[in-house]
Amino acid sequence: MNRFVAALAATALIAPVAQAQEPPRAETRQEGRGPAPGKTAAAPPRSAAQAVPRHQYHVAAKQPHAWRVGDRFDRRAAPDYIRVVHVEHYGLAPPPRGHVWVRSGSDALLVRLSGNLVVTIRPGVFS
């Protein structure tokens, strides 16, 4: 009986403390329209001078990159990037072990996988 009374008294003491720590959701989130609990508010909107049109985010990737032998290949800078699987279809030699043919615009590049270095350039293969 004493354990039951002690557990009941402990529950009565802890329950108001637990309720006081959790604020009501509607008041905290401004009637459900604010940021979620634990999240920060969104950044203020940019002015017209700072705004970047949506179509200009990836313009740099669409311009052809002038690759040279020895350059470090970055596929984000290569327009129409794709790994060439069927090399014989395009008249390319099979790549040596550790190398891969990739498309960059209308050019085919032989890239060494360790270090992503451009080894060979075949211009106009995909034109």
Contacts in CASP RR format, 6 or more apart in sequence:
PFRMAT RR
TARGET T0000
AUTHOR 0000-0000-0000
METHOD contacts of the structure
MODEL  1
MNRFVAALAATALIAPVAQAQEPPRAETRQEGRGPAPGKTAAAPPRSAAQ
AVPRHQYHVAAKQPHAWRVGDRFDRRAAPDYIRVVHVEHYGLAPPPRGHV
WVRSGSDALLVRLSGNLVVTIRPGVFS
25 32 0 8 1.000
25 37 0 8 1.000
26 32 0 8 1.000
28 37 0 8 1.000
29 35 0 8 1.000
29 36 0 8 1.000
29 37 0 8 1.000
34 41 0 8 1.000
35 41 0 8 1.000
35 42 0 8 1.000
60 77 0 8 1.000
61 76 0 8 1.000
61 77 0 8 1.000
61 78 0 8 1.000
61 79 0 8 1.000
62 79 0 8 1.000
63 79 0 8 1.000
64 79 0 8 1.000
64 104 0 8 1.000
64 105 0 8 1.000
65 77 0 8 1.000
65 78 0 8 1.000
65 79 0 8 1.000
65 104 0 8 1.000
67 73 0 8 1.000
67 104 0 8 1.000
67 107 0 8 1.000
67 109 0 8 1.000
67 118 0 8 1.000
67 121 0 8 1.000
68 118 0 8 1.000
68 121 0 8 1.000
69 118 0 8 1.000
69 119 0 8 1.000
69 120 0 8 1.000
69 121 0 8 1.000
70 117 0 8 1.000
70 118 0 8 1.000
70 119 0 8 1.000
71 117 0 8 1.000
71 118 0 8 1.000
72 115 0 8 1.000
72 116 0 8 1.000
72 117 0 8 1.000
72 118 0 8 1.000
73 102 0 8 1.000
73 109 0 8 1.000
73 111 0 8 1.000
73 116 0 8 1.000
73 117 0 8 1.000
73 118 0 8 1.000
74 116 0 8 1.000
75 81 0 8 1.000
75 102 0 8 1.000
78 102 0 8 1.000
78 103 0 8 1.000
78 104 0 8 1.000
78 105 0 8 1.000
78 109 0 8 1.000
79 104 0 8 1.000
79 105 0 8 1.000
80 103 0 8 1.000
80 104 0 8 1.000
80 105 0 8 1.000
80 126 0 8 1.000
81 102 0 8 1.000
81 103 0 8 1.000
81 104 0 8 1.000
82 102 0 8 1.000
82 103 0 8 1.000
83 100 0 8 1.000
83 101 0 8 1.000
83 102 0 8 1.000
83 103 0 8 1.000
84 90 0 8 1.000
84 92 0 8 1.000
84 100 0 8 1.000
84 101 0 8 1.000
84 102 0 8 1.000
84 103 0 8 1.000
84 108 0 8 1.000
87 93 0 8 1.000
87 94 0 8 1.000
87 95 0 8 1.000
87 101 0 8 1.000
88 94 0 8 1.000
90 108 0 8 1.000
90 125 0 8 1.000
90 126 0 8 1.000
91 125 0 8 1.000
92 101 0 8 1.000
92 108 0 8 1.000
92 122 0 8 1.000
92 125 0 8 1.000
95 101 0 8 1.000
95 110 0 8 1.000
98 112 0 8 1.000
98 113 0 8 1.000
98 114 0 8 1.000
99 110 0 8 1.000
99 111 0 8 1.000
99 112 0 8 1.000
99 113 0 8 1.000
99 119 0 8 1.000
100 110 0 8 1.000
100 111 0 8 1.000
100 113 0 8 1.000
101 108 0 8 1.000
101 109 0 8 1.000
101 110 0 8 1.000
101 111 0 8 1.000
102 108 0 8 1.000
102 109 0 8 1.000
102 111 0 8 1.000
103 109 0 8 1.000
103 125 0 8 1.000
103 126 0 8 1.000
105 126 0 8 1.000
106 123 0 8 1.000
106 124 0 8 1.000
106 125 0 8 1.000
106 126 0 8 1.000
106 127 0 8 1.000
107 121 0 8 1.000
107 122 0 8 1.000
107 123 0 8 1.000
107 124 0 8 1.000
107 125 0 8 1.000
107 126 0 8 1.000
108 121 0 8 1.000
108 122 0 8 1.000
108 124 0 8 1.000
108 125 0 8 1.000
108 126 0 8 1.000
109 118 0 8 1.000
109 120 0 8 1.000
109 121 0 8 1.000
109 122 0 8 1.000
110 118 0 8 1.000
110 119 0 8 1.000
110 120 0 8 1.000
110 121 0 8 1.000
110 122 0 8 1.000
111 117 0 8 1.000
111 118 0 8 1.000
111 119 0 8 1.000
112 119 0 8 1.000
END
